[in-house]
Amino acid sequence: MASLWFILVLCLTTWVSVSTTPDKTIFDPLGDHDGDKIIFKPYGNHGAPKSSHGSPKGHHDAPKGSHDAPKGNHGAPNAPHVAPKRGGSTPKGPRVSPKQKQARPFFVFGDSLVDNGNNNFLITGARADMPPYGIDSPDHSPTGRFSNGLNIPDVISEYIGSEPTLPYLNPQLTGQKLLIGANFASAGVGILNDTGFQFLNVLRMPLQLEYFKEYQQRLSLAIGDEKAKQLVNRALVLISLGGNDFINNYYLFPGSARSQLTSLSDYVTYLIVEYRKILEKLYELGARRVIVMGSGPLGCAPAERMQHSKTGDCATDLQAAAALFEPQLTQMVQDLNAKYHADVFVAANTKLMNHDMITDPKAFGFKTSTTACCGQGPFNGFPGLCTMTSNLCQNRDEYVFWDAFHPTERACRIIVQQIMNGTPEYMKPVNLSVIMAVDSKM
């Protein structure tokens, strides 16, 4: 849901980041392959990423079993903080021992909804490495997630009994940490390579897939080719793409090149064709259980409400785009499963999951789904990042949206509950609980 204002804000953010960075390293992971060079910003004492990568801090609480009203207080970033209490105990990550049963490996691909810190290592306008992002994380500081705390992959990790996946560009992702899996996602990317150009450096999908190949080579060196292949085959994979192809491409600004050259229906068809190629490549690289997230509530994010309506109505053009995209995505997933004669891919109707919370927030214990917790302007929807100068709500658990585009941790938990237990209307052909039960017997 970016606009020209968003581009200006992010370009300014990027200029500040570049101008205050003492050292930069040009790293071309693919040699001369398509000339896809990435500029890395030194992070802490790690410098440019090397062949091994890093780890988010701490463990997290187990997910709630119900949609109870939020508890606890959330103050401003500099105020004393009391984290909300959640039931259950913290799932333990796998021990480093070949004799113990490892938790299921987990790989994550896609955009800002699932990025857990890769963009921290890039010179890019799409970063969440400043307060109050991460205010509800274990140490109440930014982690690179576009959230007040955990995001969707983190909560899925809880359900499968694993540590959170680690950003592939983090230098601590090495040795036995490789057995947990890795997160390759990068805020700003889309199905198409020209999506997100305004953010400068992001890990576009060809590069994310190239890193997945590189990961497997490193894993083979650590545990051998056959065990590495088995680990990848039995892993759970999550991919989130599509939203940015509308928000930061087709509808980036009135009269954008894509919208002038292609009708919406033809553009959606093109996106589905290109998304299929990405999923086929994942299968070629060994993925056998892939949850495919849809476009989400494109027109109902606070940024789009602010830009398209004085009364806070959802943007009709973006909602129409999502309505075209979701069913075609589900059909494409079914076609791929027929091709491979197995339920490799599962379509997660995230548009519908979000729609439930957005149209009836009080039924889920939220106060509002119209206004973001953190932001500026009407509905806190000014299409820029949440910063220390933004308006900040006192209780994040009362809001569906954390910032102008992204859900709060609590909203993420409700989405994951649908991923785990949703009916075919939400998860087609099966939900994650069924997948876990079936695969446990294999």
Secondary structure as GFF3:
##gff-version 3
##sequence-region A 1 442
A	DSSP	alpha_helix	4	19	.	.	.	ID=ss1
A	DSSP	beta_strand	25	27	.	.	.	ID=ss2
A	DSSP	three_ten_helix	33	35	.	.	.	ID=ss3
A	DSSP	beta_strand	38	40	.	.	.	ID=ss4
A	DSSP	beta_strand	106	110	.	.	.	ID=ss5
A	DSSP	three_ten_helix	118	121	.	.	.	ID=ss6
A	DSSP	alpha_helix	152	159	.	.	.	ID=ss7
A	DSSP	three_ten_helix	175	180	.	.	.	ID=ss8
A	DSSP	beta_strand	181	183	.	.	.	ID=ss9
A	DSSP	three_ten_helix	197	199	.	.	.	ID=ss10
A	DSSP	alpha_helix	205	223	.	.	.	ID=ss11
A	DSSP	alpha_helix	225	234	.	.	.	ID=ss12
A	DSSP	beta_strand	236	240	.	.	.	ID=ss13
A	DSSP	alpha_helix	243	245	.	.	.	ID=ss14
A	DSSP	pi_helix	246	250	.	.	.	ID=ss15
A	DSSP	alpha_helix	257	261	.	.	.	ID=ss16
A	DSSP	alpha_helix	264	284	.	.	.	ID=ss17
A	DSSP	beta_strand	290	293	.	.	.	ID=ss18
A	DSSP	three_ten_helix	298	300	.	.	.	ID=ss19
A	DSSP	alpha_helix	302	308	.	.	.	ID=ss20
A	DSSP	alpha_helix	316	340	.	.	.	ID=ss21
A	DSSP	beta_strand	345	348	.	.	.	ID=ss22
A	DSSP	alpha_helix	350	359	.	.	.	ID=ss23
A	DSSP	three_ten_helix	361	364	.	.	.	ID=ss24
A	DSSP	beta_strand	374	375	.	.	.	ID=ss25
A	DSSP	three_ten_helix	378	380	.	.	.	ID=ss26
A	DSSP	beta_strand	391	392	.	.	.	ID=ss27
A	DSSP	three_ten_helix	396	398	.	.	.	ID=ss28
A	DSSP	alpha_helix	409	421	.	.	.	ID=ss29
A	DSSP	beta_strand	427	428	.	.	.	ID=ss30
A	DSSP	alpha_helix	432	440	.	.	.	ID=ss31
###
